[in-house]
Amino acid sequence: MRADRTQMPVQEPEIRNCNFDEVALGFDLALAKIEASRCLDCKNPRCVPACPVSIDIPAFIKEIKNEEVDKAFFTIAKSNILPAICGRVCPQEKQCEGACILRIKGESVSIGALERFVGDEALKHSLSISEEITENNIKVAVVGSGPAGISCAVALRRKGYQVDVFEALHEFGGVLKYGIPDFRLPKDIVDKEIANAMNLGIKFHKNVIVGKSLTIDQLRDELGYASIFLGNGAGLPKSLEIPGENLTGIYFANEFLTRVNLMKANHFPDTPTPVRIGDSVAVVGGGNVAMDAARTAKRLGAKNVFILYRRDMESLPARLEEIHHAIEEGIDFRLLLNPVEFIGENYRVKQVKCEIMELGEPDESGRRSPQGTNTFKVFDIDSCVVSIGQSPNPIIKKATPTLATDRRGRVVVSNHQTSIPGVFAGGDVVSGAATVILAMGAGKEAAIEMDRYMKDNIR
């Protein structure tokens, strides 16, 4: 058995950083079989409990080895209706692959790449989930069509509920559509996998802002939904709160990425939404969203794109693959620097002033805490993208004062139920910005609790 993983083909860096086509090109059947053959088919697989949605990983990998790709898809689909998406964007190295026993002496099985292969083959051959559903004629509402909402909706539909999904934007998918660039997740894949959910009989409604267009009380009391799931994500950006942050040319990452990913600003003037960044772009932050913003800026034509992060390289929270791809594409990492002021001219940003940091003792999370040195550097910039975290949008809370939230605006839950009986929540609206697969796991778990609640309370 080979100790090293089968490498997935990718676009060359000097080519891909000039286009929005997908970077990773995926396995064909031959490569997938080679990688699948590395799986030990463990008697007690550690990868399955490490998966937030509990996919039977050894089973679908064995089916790939046997060239039964259709069976592999249906095995995955029992737990995850979005394999082509999750195979691309999930942090497998911290979950299923992180638990793989092969890591003890070598590299884990490329579970994510194999899941992506199966998902892509299913889309290519128009495989869809056809299930017999026993209708119970009970209506439930799901707020948000992102990963948590879709996962919850599918789980409830499979139990026989009539499910309506309400999306605030003009396209379905939530963060899958507005937050993740095409070069990591092509949007036609999102549309096709959501279509699988629609095929189950789930009804999707766009341009409905719960908290504005409709309230929770209206959903429950006027429209007759027996239970409601809040999966509306975390779309409120966190600001640096430093002088000059309101200058023209400074973007929050979710606005910047939404303009490109959802509004197609990269095709301006053929599309109506512009984004102007200039030649020199700073991106503040070290997570996956910061990597997405930096790599997007490079593709929009910026000559000089650099990351400003207040810790060192080893402390970057982004996936190693995303950091590696960013470095290959010419993104500069300027570390141990913390912005303290934006300097402008004629209301437009021209420079960013940063304090040089050093790492002190570990903080509550175990990471070494950054400390200022009272020495500074100034960088010339044409624009800046701030990517230091997001919290839930307060719209629903303002419309529903009895909905309990914490000091960060996150919905407080107990067994996924909020302070309002029959109203449940999961995903980023509860945890703060996290991963696609963790949101899906939360949606799936919330569906179990919603089903239990309705069986106990509806006669």
C-alpha positions in Angstrom: 0.0 0.0 0.0 1.3 3.5 -0.9 1.9 5.8 2.0 1.5 9.0 0.0 -1.7 10.4 -1.3 -2.8 10.5 -4.9 -2.4 14.1 -6.0 -5.3 15.9 -7.6 -4.5 17.8 -10.8 -4.7 21.6 -10.5 -4.4 24.6 -12.8 -0.9 26.1 -12.9 -0.6 29.1 -10.5 0.5 31.6 -13.2 -2.6 30.7 -15.2 -5.2 30.3 -12.5 -4.5 33.6 -10.8 -5.8 35.3 -13.9 -9.1 33.5 -14.1 -12.0 32.4 -12.0 -12.1 28.8 -13.2 -11.8 26.1 -10.6 -8.3 25.6 -9.3 -8.5 21.9 -8.4 -9.5 19.8 -11.4 -10.7 16.6 -9.6 -10.0 12.9 -9.9 -11.1 10.7 -12.8 -12.1 7.1 -12.1 -8.6 5.8 -12.5 -7.1 8.2 -9.9 -10.1 7.7 -7.6 -9.6 4.0 -7.6 -5.9 4.4 -6.9 -6.7 6.6 -3.9 -9.6 4.5 -2.7 -7.3 1.4 -2.7 -5.3 3.1 0.2 -8.3 2.8 2.5 -7.8 0.0 5.2 -11.6 -0.5 5.6 -11.1 -0.4 9.4 -13.3 -2.6 11.6 -13.9 0.4 13.8 -13.4 3.4 11.4 -12.4 6.6 13.2 -13.3 8.7 10.2 -17.1 8.2 10.5 -17.6 9.7 14.0 -15.2 12.5 13.0 -17.6 13.5 10.2 -20.2 16.0 11.4 -22.9 14.3 9.3 -21.7 10.7 9.9 -21.2 9.6 6.3 -20.4 5.8 6.0 -16.9 6.6 4.6 -15.5 3.1 4.3 -18.6 1.9 2.5 -18.6 4.6 -0.2 -14.8 4.2 -0.7 -15.2 0.5 -1.2 -17.8 1.1 -3.8 -15.4 3.4 -5.7 -12.9 0.6 -5.6 -15.5 -1.7 -7.2 -16.3 0.9 -9.8 -19.9 1.2 -8.4 -19.9 5.0 -8.3 -23.7 5.1 -8.4 -23.9 3.1 -5.2 -21.2 5.3 -3.6 -23.4 8.3 -4.3 -26.5 6.8 -2.7 -24.4 5.7 0.3 -23.2 9.3 0.8 -26.6 10.8 0.1 -28.2 9.0 3.0 -26.2 11.4 5.2 -25.2 14.3 3.0 -27.1 15.6 0.0 -24.3 18.0 -1.0 -21.3 15.7 -1.7 -19.8 17.8 -4.6 -19.9 20.9 -2.4 -18.6 19.3 0.8 -15.9 17.5 -1.1 -14.6 20.9 -2.2 -14.9 23.1 0.8 -15.0 21.0 4.0 -11.9 21.1 6.3 -11.4 17.3 6.0 -7.9 17.6 7.5 -9.5 18.6 10.8 -12.3 16.1 10.7 -12.5 12.7 8.8 -9.0 12.8 7.3 -7.6 14.0 10.6 -9.0 10.9 12.3 -7.7 8.5 9.6 -5.5 5.8 11.0 -3.0 6.1 8.1 -1.9 9.4 9.5 0.0 7.6 12.2 2.7 6.5 9.6 1.9 8.5 6.5 -0.8 10.5 4.9 -4.5 10.0 5.4 -6.8 8.9 2.6 -8.0 11.8 0.5 -11.6 11.4 1.7 -12.7 14.8 0.5 -11.3 14.3 -3.0 -13.1 11.0 -3.2 -16.4 12.5 -2.0 -16.0 15.3 -4.6 -15.4 12.7 -7.3 -18.6 10.8 -6.4 -20.6 14.0 -6.2 -19.3 15.2 -9.6 -20.0 11.9 -11.2 -23.6 12.0 -9.8 -24.1 15.5 -11.3 -22.6 14.5 -14.6 -24.9 11.5 -14.9 -28.0 13.3 -13.4 -28.3 11.0 -10.5 -30.9 12.2 -8.1 -32.4 10.9 -4.8 -35.7 9.2 -5.3 -37.3 8.3 -2.0 -40.7 7.2 -0.8 -41.9 9.8 1.7 -44.8 9.2 3.9 -46.6 12.5 4.2 -47.7 13.7 7.6 -49.3 17.0 6.4 -47.5 19.1 9.0 -45.9 22.3 7.8 -42.4 23.5 8.9 -40.5 26.6 7.9 -36.7 26.9 7.4 -35.1 30.3 7.4 -32.1 30.4 5.2 -31.0 28.3 2.3 -27.4 27.9 3.2 -25.8 24.6 4.5 -27.6 24.5 7.8 -31.0 25.3 6.3 -30.7 22.8 3.4 -29.5 20.0 5.7 -32.3 20.7 8.2 -34.9 20.9 5.4 -33.8 17.6 3.8 -33.8 15.8 7.1 -37.3 17.0 7.9 -38.7 16.3 4.5 -37.4 12.7 4.7 -39.6 12.4 7.9 -42.7 13.4 5.9 -43.0 17.1 6.8 -44.0 19.8 4.3 -41.0 22.0 4.2 -40.8 25.6 3.0 -37.4 27.3 2.8 -37.3 31.1 3.0 -34.2 32.8 1.5 -33.5 36.6 1.9 -31.4 36.9 -1.3 -32.4 36.5 -5.0 -30.5 33.2 -5.3 -30.5 30.1 -3.2 -27.4 28.7 -1.4 -26.5 31.3 1.3 -22.8 31.4 1.9 -22.3 28.8 -0.7 -23.4 31.4 -3.3 -22.2 34.7 -1.9 -19.2 33.7 0.2 -17.1 31.1 -1.6 -15.5 32.1 -4.9 -16.0 30.2 -8.1 -12.4 29.1 -8.2 -13.1 27.0 -5.1 -16.8 26.2 -5.6 -18.4 26.8 -9.1 -21.9 28.1 -8.7 -23.5 25.7 -11.2 -22.6 22.9 -8.8 -24.4 24.7 -5.9 -27.5 25.0 -8.1 -27.5 21.4 -9.2 -27.1 20.0 -5.7 -29.9 22.3 -4.4 -32.0 20.9 -7.2 -31.7 17.5 -5.5 -33.3 19.0 -2.4 -36.1 20.4 -4.5 -36.6 17.0 -6.1 -37.6 15.7 -2.6 -40.5 18.1 -2.6 -39.0 20.9 -0.6 -40.3 24.3 -1.6 -37.9 27.2 -1.8 -38.9 30.9 -1.7 -36.5 33.7 -2.5 -36.5 37.4 -1.6 -38.1 36.8 1.8 -36.4 38.5 4.7 -37.7 36.9 7.9 -37.8 39.8 10.4 -38.9 42.2 7.6 -41.0 40.5 4.9 -42.4 38.1 7.5 -41.9 37.7 11.2 -41.6 34.5 13.3 -45.0 35.2 14.8 -46.5 35.4 11.3 -44.9 32.2 10.2 -46.3 30.4 13.3 -49.6 32.1 14.0 -50.8 33.2 10.6 -49.2 30.8 8.1 -49.6 27.7 10.4 -46.0 26.4 10.6 -45.8 23.9 13.4 -42.0 24.5 13.9 -39.4 26.9 12.6 -35.7 26.5 12.0 -33.4 29.6 11.9 -30.4 28.9 9.7 -29.8 32.4 8.5 -26.1 32.4 9.1 -23.7 35.1 10.2 -23.6 38.0 7.7 -22.8 41.0 9.9 -19.1 41.9 9.5 -16.9 42.8 12.4 -15.1 46.1 12.0 -11.5 47.0 13.1 -12.9 50.1 14.9 -9.8 52.2 13.9 -9.5 55.7 12.5 -10.2 56.0 8.8 -12.2 52.8 8.4 -15.0 54.7 6.6 -12.7 55.8 3.8 -13.6 54.9 0.2 -11.7 51.8 -0.9 -12.2 49.9 2.3 -14.5 46.8 2.0 -15.7 44.2 4.4 -15.0 40.8 3.1 -18.6 39.6 2.9 -19.5 42.7 0.8 -16.5 42.3 -1.4 -17.0 38.6 -2.0 -20.8 39.1 -2.5 -20.2 41.7 -5.2 -18.0 39.2 -7.1 -19.5 35.8 -6.3 -23.2 36.7 -6.4 -23.4 39.9 -8.3 -20.6 39.0 -10.8 -18.6 42.2 -10.4 -15.7 40.5 -12.2 -17.7 40.8 -15.4 -18.4 44.6 -15.0 -19.5 46.5 -17.1 -21.4 43.6 -18.6 -23.0 43.3 -15.1 -24.2 46.3 -13.2 -22.2 45.8 -10.0 -18.7 47.3 -9.9 -15.8 46.7 -7.6 -12.7 49.0 -7.8 -9.6 47.9 -6.0 -6.6 49.4 -7.8 -3.1 47.9 -8.0 -2.2 47.4 -4.3 -4.6 45.6 -2.0 -4.3 44.8 1.7 -6.4 42.0 3.2 -6.7 42.0 7.0 -7.2 38.6 8.6 -5.9 35.1 8.4 -8.9 32.8 7.9 -10.3 31.1 4.9 -12.4 34.2 4.0 -9.3 36.3 4.0 -7.6 33.9 1.6 -10.7 34.0 -0.6 -10.6 37.8 -0.6 -6.9 38.0 -1.4 -7.1 35.4 -4.2 -10.1 37.1 -5.6 -8.4 40.5 -5.6 -5.5 39.0 -7.5 -7.8 37.6 -10.1 -9.5 41.0 -10.5 -6.2 42.4 -11.7 -4.4 43.7 -8.5 -0.6 43.6 -9.0 0.3 43.6 -5.3 -1.9 41.7 -2.8 -0.8 41.1 0.7 -2.3 39.6 3.9 -1.9 41.6 7.2 -2.2 39.3 10.2 -1.3 39.9 13.8 0.1 36.5 14.5 2.7 34.3 12.8 2.4 31.8 9.9 1.9 28.8 12.2 -1.1 30.6 13.8 -3.0 31.2 10.6 -6.5 29.7 11.0 -7.1 29.2 7.3 -6.9 25.7 5.8 -3.3 24.7 4.8 -4.5 24.0 1.2 -5.9 27.6 0.9 -2.7 29.1 2.4 -0.6 27.0 0.0 -2.6 28.0 -3.0 -2.5 31.7 -2.0 1.3 31.6 -1.7 1.6 29.8 -5.1 -0.6 32.5 -6.7 1.7 35.3 -5.5 -0.1 36.5 -2.4 2.3 38.1 0.1 2.0 37.4 3.8 3.0 40.3 6.1 2.7 38.8 9.5 2.9 40.1 13.1 1.3 43.3 12.0 -1.9 44.8 13.3 -3.6 47.8 11.5 -4.2 50.8 13.8 -5.1 53.5 11.3 -6.1 54.1 7.7 -4.8 57.2 6.1 -6.6 58.8 3.2 -6.7 61.7 0.7 -9.8 63.2 -0.7 -11.9 60.7 1.2 -10.1 57.7 -0.4 -7.7 55.3 1.4 -4.0 55.7 0.5 -2.1 54.0 3.3 -2.5 51.6 6.3 -0.5 52.1 9.4 0.3 48.9 11.3 1.8 48.2 14.7 4.5 45.6 14.8 3.4 42.7 17.1 5.1 40.0 19.0 3.7 36.8 20.5 3.3 36.5 24.2 1.7 33.9 26.4 -1.1 31.6 25.1 -4.7 33.0 25.3 -7.8 31.0 26.3 -7.8 29.1 23.0 -4.2 28.0 23.5 -2.8 30.3 20.9 0.0 32.7 21.8 -1.5 36.1 22.3 -0.3 39.0 20.1 1.1 42.0 22.0 2.0 45.5 20.6 5.5 46.8 20.5 4.7 50.5 20.0 6.6 50.5 16.7 4.9 50.9 13.4 5.0 50.4 9.7 3.1 52.2 7.0 2.1 50.6 3.6 0.8 52.3 0.5 -2.5 50.8 -0.6 -5.3 51.5 -3.1 -7.9 49.4 -1.2 -8.3 47.1 1.7 -10.5 44.2 2.5 -11.3 43.6 6.2 -11.8 40.0 7.1 -11.7 39.6 10.9 -15.0 37.7 11.5 -18.7 38.0 11.3 -21.7 37.7 13.6 -25.5 37.0 12.9 -27.5 39.8 11.3 -29.7 41.4 14.1 -32.8 41.7 11.8 -34.7 38.7 13.3 -33.8 39.7 16.9 -35.1 43.2 16.4 -38.4 41.9 15.1 -38.6 39.2 17.8 -37.4 40.7 21.2 -38.2 37.4 23.0 -35.5 35.6 21.0 -32.6 35.2 23.4 -29.1 36.1 22.0 -25.7 36.4 23.6 -23.5 39.5 23.6 -22.2 38.7 20.1 -25.7 38.4 18.7 -25.6 34.6 18.4 -28.9 32.8 19.1 -28.9 31.0 22.4 -30.2 27.4 22.1 -30.7 24.3 24.3 -30.8 21.1 22.3 -31.1 23.4 19.3 -34.3 25.0 20.6 -34.3 28.8 21.1 -36.0 30.7 23.9 -39.2 30.6 21.9 -41.0 27.2 22.0 -41.0 25.4 18.7 -38.4 27.7 17.2 -35.0 26.1 16.6 -31.7 27.3 15.3 -28.3 26.0 14.1 -25.2 26.8 12.1 -23.5 30.1 12.1 -26.4 31.9 13.6 -25.7 29.9 16.8 -21.9 29.2 16.6 -20.7 32.3 14.7 -18.9 31.9 11.4 -17.7 28.3 11.1 -17.5 25.6 8.4 -20.1 24.4 5.9 -20.1 20.8 7.2 -20.5 21.9 10.9 -23.5 24.0 9.8 -24.9 20.9 8.0 -24.4 18.8 11.1 -26.2 21.3 13.2 -29.1 21.5 10.8 -29.4 17.7 10.8 -29.3 17.5 14.6 -31.9 20.3 14.9 -34.3 18.4 12.6 -34.2 15.5 15.1 -35.1 17.8 17.9 -37.8 19.5 15.8 -39.4 16.1 15.0 -39.3 15.2 18.7 -40.9 18.5 19.6 -43.7 18.2 17.1 -44.5 14.6 18.0 -44.8 15.7 21.7 -46.8 18.8 21.1 -49.1 18.2 18.0 -52.1 16.0 18.6 
